[in-house]
Each structure stands twice: as structure tokens, then as C-alpha cells.
Amino acid sequence: MSPQDLSAAYYPSAPINGARSEILVHTRRRERYWLHALMFLLTLASTTVVGARMQYNFAHNLPAFDLERDLEAFVTFWRDPGFLLSGLPFSLTLLAILLAHEFGHYLACLYYHVDASLPYFLPAPTFTGTLGAFIRIREPIFSKRVLFDVGVAGPIAGFVFLLPALAIGLAYSKVIPGIAHQGGVVFGTPALLWLLERAVFPAAGTADIYLHPVARAAWIGILATALNLLPIGQLDGGHILYSIVGDRHKMLSRAFTAVLIPIGIFYWPGWLLWAVLLLIFGMRHPAIYDPSALSAGRRKLAALALAIFLLSFTLAPVAYTGGF
């Protein structure tokens, strides 16, 4: 907890039975609304550019990402900036999913009077246009129940938003033989996407389904959900794990991180980077001295979070084949 985030002052109170007590007074930091708004608008811009390029490629039956052909799209954007508006279905869908996730956390903090910031969005020059969003929790949490509720609220809220987005996006998707293996980037198919694809395109193979940009935004939301629900460290899944197992959290976090190493070697090197980052920055979890166990209802929510994780996780989310 940084002094910038939460300042505390101790004031002596009146004597009680001859002893002097101390009252801890917290001064909450004022929100910098301009910064939240600026980062959101920058992320809206970066994701809209990506979405417009994606929509251009989708309309012309081109691979979702291919450097040579994408240059044609950027020429079109330069000549007609209004064409960028075609990227809004992608960007607004993606930001709605991310916003739902972070406001799930924020509203849970608000409910329990835990000092937390509004969401910060992160624009980035990547194929998604963003590195996601986060909130800052600026004071300790002393209850496993509160920690669990704050941790589980984000993934469930985000999942509620991405499900209809994925269904709508698939309804506008189309079948082009072999399209998934064209271009510079090949995307994995998590179980949730595979199940819905079978319902919408029962006769088509996964590699032949060209996802509409709205469905691709939902796919990114699925990936973000899987990453956040990894049962490690201070990720959302790590908070849920700590609420259930307590002191065994550190040992289990290390074990789950170790599992990422062979997955990274044989399927997707990105998991190796995640394993390193989590080992360096994410293992420590603030101790909570609360012996109480979670209620049966919360254990059911934990099972739901596990099911969401299994539906969202894929061994190889992205494969780079060149050309982008």
C-alpha cells in the first residue's frame, strides 16, 4: 500500500477507563478523473484502428492480420478517415467486456467499502489495440469472504458480457475454407468458442470459420478471462484460491506456475513469459488472518469460476506464422 494511494493518520482519543485509545483515520485519495477518461479515449482510439483494419479484411475476405494487404487498408483510412468508424463494433464490444470485468471488481469494493480506483485502460500497438485494464485496490482486505467476492466478481461480470457478444459475432461470421491458417497470426479455439461454433456452423470445420470482428473482440475477452483466472499469485484466480486454501496458496501458486513451463515449451512460448513474470512479481499474496471458511454458496461460485476458466483456457492462444 503506497502513501500516495492511502494516507493514514493516528489521532489520540479521549481516555477510556484511564487508558488512551487510538483511532485510525483513512484519507481517501481523490480520483484523477481526467486520467481515467484520457486512457479510456486513447484505448478507444487504438482499438478502433485495429477494428477498422479487421473489418476491412473481413469485408474483403482477407486474413484477419496480414501485413502486405493491411497496407491497402491504411491507405483507405488515410483517404477517408470516416472509414475508421467501421472499427467501432470491435472496439466498443471489447471495451464493454473489459469495463464489465473491472467494474465487477470495483462495485464489489464499493459494496464492502474497500478503497479502490476506477478502471485504468491501457492502449497498446498490438493486434488487440490494448493491454487490458485494471483497478488499484488501495487498502488491505481483512476477510476471506470479501477477498473472494472482489476476486470472483470481475471474471463473472466479464463473462456475462462476452457470451452474448460471442453469439452475436458468430451470427455475423462466415465460412471460408482454410481462412484460419492464412495470414500472419493463427488463433486458438477455446472450448467455449468451439461449442458455439458447432451450434452456429455444425457442418463447418473450425479452420474454415472466419470470425466477425465482434466475435474476435469476444475471443480477446475469453483470453483475458483465462489469464485472469489462472490460480496463481494475485491474479483473480489467485485471490479465489487464497480464499479457499489459505496458507497453501503459495505452494499451489508455484505448482500451477510450474505447469505453465511445459505448456509454454510444447504449445505457446507466451506461457513461459507469463511463468517468469508471475514468479518474479506475482507469488506474494497479502496475508489474511481469517480462519473462517467460505459459505456453500461461495464454494459454488468458485466451481462456476473454475468452469469458466476451463471453457476459456487454450493451450496455444496465438501462433505467429510470419507476415505480420
N, C-alpha and C positions, 0 to 999 in steps of 0.2 A: 504494500500500500504506500503510495508516494505522497509526500506532503503536498504536492501540487494538486492531488486528487481529493484528499480529505484532510482538513486541518482539524486538530483536536486541542481543546484547552481544558485544564482542570481548575475548577473553582471550588474553594473550601465552602462548605455549607455550615449552617448553624450546628452547634454541638447537640448530639443526641445521647442522652444518658451519660454525659460527661466526656464522650468521645467525639472527635471531629470526623465526619464522613467526607468523601469527595464525589463530586458529580462530574461525569464525563459529558462534555457538551461537544457535539459534532457540528461543524460548519460546512454545509454542502457547497461544493463549487458551482458557480453559475455556469450554465451551459453556453457554449460558444455556438449559437445557432447558425451564424454566418458560415462557420467552418463545416458544419454538417451539411448545410444547403449547398455550399460550393463543391464539396466532394461528391455529393449526390449528382449535381448537374454535370460535373466532369465525367462521372461514371456513366450517366445517361448518354452523354455525347460519344464516349468511346465505344459503348455497347451498340449505339445506334449505327455508327460507322460499320462495325462488324456485321450487324444485322442487315444493313443495306447491301453490303457485298454478298452476304449469304443469300439474300432474297434475289439479287441479280443472277447469281449462279443457279439458284433453284428454278427461276423462271425460264432460263435458257438450257436447262438440263445439263449443266456443267457440274463437275465435282464441287462439293461444298467449299473446299480450300485448294486452290491451285495457283501458284504464283504467276505464271505466264498469263493465264486467262483472267486472273483477278485484275491485272493492269488495265484491261479493257474497261472493267467496271469503274476503276478510279478515274479514267478519262471521262466516263459518263458523269460521275459525281462532279467533276471539275466544271463541265459544261452546264450541268443542270443540278445545282445544289439542292433543289427541292426534291430530287430523287432520293436524298437521304431519308426522307420521310418513310420510305418503304422499309426502313430498318426498325421502325418503332414497334411493330408486332413482336419482334425478337427482344428488343431492349426492355420494353415495358413488361413483357412476360417474365424475363429473367429477374429484373429488379423487384417485381412484385413477389416472386418466390423468395429472394434474398431478404426483402423487407419483412415478409411474414415470419421468416425464421428468426431474425433479430428482434422483431417486436414481440415474438413469443417469449424470448428471454427477458426483454425489457418490461413487459407487462407483468410477468411473474415477479420480477424485482420490485416493481411498483406495488404490487399486491402485498408483498411481505416487508415493505418499507426498507428495501436494500438499495443503497445509493448506487445508481448505475447511469452511465451516459446514454444518450440517444445513439442510434447506429452511425458508424463511420463507414462510408463506402470507399472502395479502393479502385480507381481507374487504372488500367494497365494495357500496354500494347501487345496483347496476347490474342489467341484465336477466340477467346471468350469476351475480350474487352474489359475484363475486370478480374481482380484477385479476390473478390467477395466483399464481405462486410463483417463488422464486429461491433460489440459494445464493450465498454470498460466497466467492470464491477469494482467500485472504489471503496468498499469496506468489507471486512471479513463476514463470512457466513458461519453461524454457530450451530446450525441444526442440519442433520442429515435430510430431514424432510424438506426443508427449504432448498438445500443444495440440489436434491433430486428434482423438485418441481421446476427450479430455474433451468437445470440442465436438460430436462426432457421436453420442456415447453417449446423450445426452438425447433428441433427436428420434427416434432409432430405438427406444429403450425406450418412449417415449410412444406411438409409432405401433403397436407390438406390442400395447399395451393397448387403444388406441382401435378397432382393427379388429374384434375380437370384440364390443366394446360396440356399435359401429355396426350390426353384423349382427344382434345380439340386439334392439336397439332397433327396427330396421326390421321385424323379425318381429312386433313388437307394434304397429307403426304401422298406420294405416288410411287409406282413400281417402274424401275429402270434396271434391266438386267446388269448385275455386276457393279452398280454405281458405288457401293460401299468401299470397293477396293480401288477406285480411281482417285486421282489427286494425290496430294502430299500427306494427308492425315487420314488414318483409319480409326474409327471409333469403336469401342467395345459395346457390347449389348448386355446391360444388367438384366436380371431376372424379371423385374417389373416391366421393362420395355419389351422384352421377349414375349411375355404373357399378353400384353395389349396388342402387340403386332400380330400375334396369332389370332386374336379376336377380330381385328380390322382387316388383315390381309391373310386369311387362312391358307391360301394357295401359293403365297409368295415366300421365297427364302429371305432370310434376314439381310443378306448381302445385296438383295435386289430392291430393298425399300429405301427410297430417298426421303429422309425426314424433312418436313417443312420447318422453316426457322423457328416457329413457335414450339414444335416438338423438340428441336435442338436446344432451345432455351430450357425446356423441362429436363432434357438429358443432363445439361450442366447442373441443374438443381439437384438431380439424382446423385451426380458425382459429389457435389458439395455435401449432401446429406450423408453419404457413405463416409466421407473423410471426417466429418464432424462426429459421427457415431463410432469411430474407432475406439475401443475400450482402453484407452491409453491416456495417462497423464491428466492434463487439464482440458482435454477436448470434452465435448458434451458427453460422449460415451464414457470418458474417464470419470466425469462427475457422477454419472449414473452408477458406474462400477463402484466408486468410493462409497456412495450412499448405501450400497448393499453389502460390500465385503469389508469396509473399514480399513484396518491396518494392513490387510493383504493386498491392498490396491497397488503398492509399489512393486511387489513381486510379480503380480499378474500383468501390470503395465509393461514390465521388462520382457515377460514371456511373450506377450502379444506383439511387442515391437520386434522381438527376435523372429517371429513368424513372418514378418514383412520382408526379411532379408532373402530367404529362398524364393519368395514370390517375386521380389524385385530382380533376382538373378535370372529366373526362368520365364517371367511373363512381362513385367514392365519395370524398367530401371527407375522410374519415378518413385516407386515404393522404397528404394534404397535411400533416396534423398529424404523422404519422409521419416524413415527409420533413424537417420543421422540427426535430423532436426529435433525429433521427439526425444532422442537420448540426451541431446545437449540441453534443450530448452524446456522439454515438456514432462519430465518424470516427476518433479516435485509437486506435491499437492498439499495445500494448507491443511494442517491437522484440524479435525473437528472432534471435540471431546463430548460426544453424544452417544451414549450406549443404547439408545432406543432403536428398535428395528422398524423397518418400513411397514406400513399397513398392507393388507392383502390387495387393496385397490391399487396402490402404487407398484406393487410387485407385478400386477397385471399390466400396468403401463410400461414397466421395464421389459416385459415379454413382448409388448407391442413394439417398443423401440428396437428390440433385437430383430423382430420380424422385418421392420422397415430397413434395418441395416443389411440383412441378408438379401432383401429384394433390390437394394440399391448398389451393393458391392459388386465389382467386377475385377477379375484378376489383371486384365490389361485394358484400362480405360481408353488409352490413346496409344497408337503406334505411328511413328514418323517414317514415311517411306520416301522422303525427298520431294523436291518441287515446291516447298513452302518455307 
